Amino acid sequence: IIKNAITRPARTIVENAGTEGSVVVGKLMDEYGSDFNKGFDSAKGEYMDMIASGIVDPFKVVRTALVDASGVASLLGTTEVAITEAPEEKSPPGGGMGGGGMGDSSDSPEVRTCKRINQERVAVTPDCVTKFNELKLGKTIKYIIYKLSDDYKEVVVEETSTDPEWENFQKKIMDAKSSYKGKEGAGPRYAVYDFQYELEGGEGTRNKIVFISWSPDEGTLVFPRMTYASSKEALKNALNGIGAEVQANNEDEIEYSRILSGISKGKR
């Protein structure tokens, strides 16, 4: 829990600057995990030595935040009921990464290749839309799992299923793999899932098609992570009829009860 929680400040700062948080955090953990001083300057869009650049948090501030957070977590973990304010709907953050562009010499080969593919735009194959329309209109398909082709230039259908068991779908997503230059790691995936839920007050049932973007924080190679993150909008824009979206980076965020609670209350 702590390992996941301490990535949140960096992820939030990066996303507020208009950059994909999971990509930056993933690169910091995978490529610079052994370099304590390495970080990401969201104002410039560059990876750098944070201490040398004067971007530091006072030790007492960090320590107090962790102690207070663990105290609150301990309290919530032992209480039966808690009342909180509903989160406000926020528009996507503006602005861009800034800093270097396609020719930035500080970028790794994987990052430069990813930028080139993103500039060329990943194509969405017609079968992706055809299967989605079958799910939407025919109500025979329960979910669709999408992946990027082996050359990372197209979004393709990996699997469709009529299986209503969430655990089987969840396992397939979490066990997915991606390869790049002979290396294999945990695989990001896209999916659409036809959720059915009961309305409050016994007013019947509703269905909502949910777009799921799965990009695990641990074990994912940098290139697949970045390419999936930069290609997500192309697939979403091709699928007309998505009712909600879920971004999941760890097992807790892809639990059935958590997602269902969010979509049934209109929070996603």
Helices and strands as residue ranges (DSSP letters): H 2-5, H 8-16, H 21-30, E 38-41, E 46-49, H 59-77, H 109-120, E 123-124, H 126-133, I 134-138, E 143-148, E 154-161, H 166-174, E 177-180, E 183-186, E 189-198, E 205-214, H 222-238, E 244-248, G 251-254, H 256-264
